[in-house]
């Protein structure tokens, strides 16, 4: 065991939240040591950038903060000092330009995460942040020291303050494995069970024919609704076992909650959201002559491919004999979901350290000097830049909390 000097701030976790906390603290003139279990930092951040680094969203702030659902009041306090616009300005300060896509999502100009991360790490090195990779935090010893296992030795740390930013449990191969739950529970920190968020869901079963011909096919320009949730328009993908994709992810929290309450959740799919039920019924009432129903659906309402196949899969046979009834099914096709995909396959996770056990600066009430940031906190958000924005903002919030706590301690 090797004792480490106690003059620095320890940050555990090298994702966006931990790196942002390190920057804020180092800019304030504090010594910062950041520890990460992986061979390099920002691994999930880099993977999120594959196919296009969606960094934040450009929608108006009231709509933006509403994406955090039950936690929006708490996250509002993180975002007001560092909202989407501030995040973009920060990125520009790294020499990376951004642009707003047609969906309102904000991307770096080259769509890549790696140049942003390289520029950021360069800034952190210039600020004097010490980054220790292949150093895994394992909890505390009996004396309350942090224990970190490195490549050649186990360190025991007594830092001035600690920021834990260890991520959730949705990417174990990238280091976000949720292993921190046990260590925190042993110190009586209140933790909501980790569960998948922004994930796909399974149906009881699809027919072999549907799977063979259409598994992996996207359903574009459709709308989904669930219970009292407002309908949302977008696209999702039919999988071998169910459904996934951005439109499904937008409903992942209420779907998961409905399954917990009732055992299943029923989404209602509008296959043709741009046309009314009356318009569809009128089009389908036209004589089809010798044409097949498949051809009639294609000719009259442009319903074909995976959309037509899913209609055949889920609508009752008698609906195809009644244009008015069939129009109702086209506008509200029920998809019964039974379970979420495993957390290891999710984009993010819900649950974690409950905010009720922390003060307004994200410090544990029961353990002064211990702060939290990022996805390991009990909140969730849909994809579209909302997850990353709140992770950045929470890291900044926790770092500001450290500075305030140290100031009060020095004055007292």
N, C-alpha and C positions, 0 to 999 in steps of 0.2 A: 504494500500500500504506500502510495506517495502523496504526501500532503501538498496541496496547491496553494499559492499565496491567496489571501482573502481580499486583496485590494481591488479586484475587478468585479464586474457584473457578469454572471453566468447566464448565457442563453442556450437552451437545449432545443435544438431543431433548426434546420437550415432551409426551411421553406420561405415563402413570401412574408409570413408573419414574423418569423424569427429574424430574418434578414432586415426587415424594416425596423424592428425594435433595436437591432444592433446599430443601424445607421443613426437613429435618433439619439441614442445614448452616447455614441462616439462623437457625434456633432456637439454634444453638450460637454465634451471634454473628459468623459469617463473612460476608464480602461474596460474593454469588452472582450470576453472570450466566448466564442460560439462553438458548440459541440454538436456534431451530427454523426449518426451511426453509419451512414453510407460513405462510399469512397469519394463522393462529391456532393455538393449541396444543390438544392433546387431541382431535384430529379423529377418530382411530380409536376413542377412548374414547366419543365422542358417538355414532358410528355403531353401536357395539356396544350402545348403549342403546336403539336403535330397536326398538320392540316389547316393551321391558322390560329394564331394566338389571340383569342378573344379576351381582351384585358379588362374591359368594363362595358357599360352601356350608356347611351346618350339620352335616355328618356328623362322627362321632367322629374325632379326630386321627389315629389309626393308619390308618384307611381313607383319610382325606384325603391324607396324605402319600404313600400307596402309589400314588396317581394319577400320580405323577411317574416311575414305573417305574424305569428304570436310574439316574436322577438323584435318587432320593428321599433318599439319604443326604446329598447336598450341599444339596439344597433344604430338608431338615430344619433345617439350620443357619440358613437365612434365615427360616424360618417360626416356629421356637420363640420368638424374641423378638417376633414380629409375625404371629400366626396369624389364623384367621378371626374369632375373638372379638375380638382386638385391633383388627383392621381395622374391625369393626362399631362398636366403641367410638370409634375415630377418626372414623368417619363421623358418629356421634351428636354428636361434638364440633364438627362443622361445622353443626350444627342440622338434620341430616337423619335422620329415623327410618328404621328398617328392619323388615322382617318376613320370616318364613320361609314359603315356599310349600309346597304339598303334596308337591312332589318333594324338599324339603330345600334347595332353592336359596334364597339370600338376596337380597332386592331392597330398594332404597329405597322408602319408603312410597308415593311417587307414581309409582314404576316408571320414572322418568326420570333420565338422566345429566346433563342440562344444569344443573338447580339445584345438584347436587353440585359440578360443575366450577366454576360461578360462585362458590359459597361458598369453594371451595378457592383459586381465583385471588385472591379478595379477601383471604384470609389471607396468601397469599404476598406480595401487594403490601404489606400491613401489616408483614410481616417484612423488607421491603426488597429482595426478590428482583427483579432487573432482567430482564425477559423481552424478548428481541429476536426478533421474527418476521421472516419473509422473509430469514433469514440461514442460508445453507447451508454446512455444513462440507465442505471438499474435501480434507482431509488435512493434511500437514505440509510446510513448506518445508525447504530444505537445512540450515537452522540448527536444525530441530526445533521451530519455532513452529507453532501451529495456524493454519490458513488458513481464513477464513470469508468468503464472498462475500455482501455485503449489497446493499440496493437502490441504494446510491450509491458504495460503495467496497468494497475487499477488506481485511479486517482480518487482522493477524498478531498472535496472542495468545501470551503467555507466562504462563499462569495458575499459581497455586500448586499446583493439582492439576486434573485433568480427569476428568469422568465422562461416558462415552459411553453413551447410552441411545437408540439410533437405531431400535429396532424390528427386525422381520424383513423379509420381502420379499413379504408376502401382500396388501398394500393399496397398490400404487404410487401410485394417484391421491390417497391421503391422506398420502403421504410415506414410507410403509414400503416402500422399493423395493430394499433390499439393496445400494445403491450403495457403501456403506462397505466392502464386502468387498475391493475393489481396494486402497484406501488402507491397510488393515490388513495385507493380504498382502504389500505392499511393505515393511512393517516387520517381516516374518517372524513375525507373530502366527499361531498355529495355528488354522485355521478349518475346521470341518466343513461340507461343501457344504450350501447351503440347499435345502430341499425342502418340498413342501406337507404340512401337518398339518391335522387337523380339516377334511377335504376329502371331496368325492365321488369315486367311482371308476367307471370305464367297464367295461362288459362288451364282449364281441366284437360283439354286436349283439342287439337285441330285434327281434321280428317287427313288421312294419308295423301289424298289427292291435292289438298290445299298446300300441304307442306312440300310435296314433291315439286309442284309447279311455281309456288310463290314465296316460299321461305326466303327472307332476305330482301323482299321487294318493298319499296317505299310507297306509302299512301300520301300523296301530295295534295295540297289545297283542300284539306278536310278540317272539320272542327270536332272537338271533344268537349263533353260536359260531364259533371259528376255531382249529384245531389244539388246542393245550393251554390256550388262553385260556378262562377261565370264561365260560359263557353269560351274556349280559346281556339284559334285557327292556326294551322301550321302543317307539319308532316310528322309521320312516325313510320316505323318499319315493322313488318310482320316477321316474326321469328319462328323457329321450329316449335317453340313451346308457348309463345305468347306475343307480346308486343314490347317495343322499346323505341327510343328516339326522343328528340327534343320536346315534342308535344306531350308525350307521356311523362317525361321528366318534370314538366311544369306542374303535373298533378301528383307527383310521387308522394308528397306529404299527406294530402287528403285521401289518396288511395290506400296508403299504408294504415292510416287511422281508421278508415272504413272497414278494412279487413280485420283489424284488431277488435272493432266493435261487433261486427256482424259475421265474420268468417269469410266473406267475399266482398268485393266492391264491383259495382256495375257502372262502367263508362258508357255513355251514349255517343255514338259516332254519327255525325252528319257527313254523308259522303259527298253532298253537293251544297255546301253552305252559301253559294252565290245565287241559288235558286230557291224559291219558296215551295212549300208542299203543294200548293195549288198549281203552280207552274209545272211542276213535275208530273202531277196527276193529269193535267190537261195534255201534256206531251205524250204520255203513255196511253192515254185514251184513244189516240189516233189509231186507225186500223193498221195492223201489222201484216195482214195478208199471209203469205206463205213464209215470211221471215221467222226465224227462231227468236225466242225471247232475248237471247244474248245479242242478236243483231238489232233487235228493236231497241234495247237499252242503249246500245252504242249509237244508233242513228238518231234517236229522239232526245236523249239526255247526256250523250257522250260518257256513258258509264261502261267501262271495260276493264280488262286486265285484272289486277289484284282487287280493285274495288268491286267489280262485278262478282269475282270469286268469293269475296268475303260476304257479300250480300247473299249469295247462294248458300254459303255456309251457315249463316245465322238467322235468316228470315224463314218463316214457315212456308211450306210448299204452297199452301192455299193463297198466300199473298201474291204470287205471280199470276193468279187468275183475276185479280182485282186491282186495276190501276191506282185507285185511291188508297187502298190498303198498302200497296207496294210503295207508293210515294211516302207514306208514313214511316215505313221501315227504312227507306233510303235516308230520310231526315233524322231518324233516331234508331240506329242499329245498336242493340245492347251487346257489350262485350263484358263478360263476367270474369273477373280476375281473382285468382285464388291465393297467390303468394308473390312476394317480391323475389327477384333474383338474389343470390347470395351477396353478402356485403363485399366480398372480394371482387365481385364483378361490377360493383356500383361505381359511378363517377365520384361520389362523395358519400359521407356518412352523416347521420343525424345522431343526437345524443351527445354525451360528454359531460364535462364539468359544468354543473348547473350554475347559472349566473346568480341565483339567489344566495349562493354561498360565497359570493365575491362582493367587494365594495365597488363603488362607481369607477374606480381606477383599475379594475380587474385583478385586485389583490385578494387572496384568500383571507376571509375574516378570521379564520381559526389559525392561520399561519402567516403572520406578518412577514413581509419581504418576499413572498412567493406570489408571482404574477402569472397570468395565463393569456394566451393569444391564439388566434387562428381556429382551425377546424376542430381542435380538441375541446372547444367550448360547445355548450348545448344550444346550437342554432343551426339552421339550414337555409338554403336558398336555391332557386333553380339555376340552371346553366344560363349563359348569356352575359357573363362578366360579373354577375352579382356575388358569386362565391369569392372570386379573387379580390374584388374591391373591398369586401368586408374583412378578408384576411389581412390585406395591407393595412386597413384602417385600425383593426384590432391590435396589430403589432405596434403601431404608432401610439395607440391609446395606452397599452400596457407600459411602453417605454416612458411616456409622459407621467404615468402613475408612479413608476420607479423614481423619477426625478422629484416628484412631489413628496413621496414618502421619505426620501433621503434628506430633502430640504427640511421637512418637519422634524426629522430625527436630529439633524444637526442643530436646529434652533432650540430643540427641547433639551 
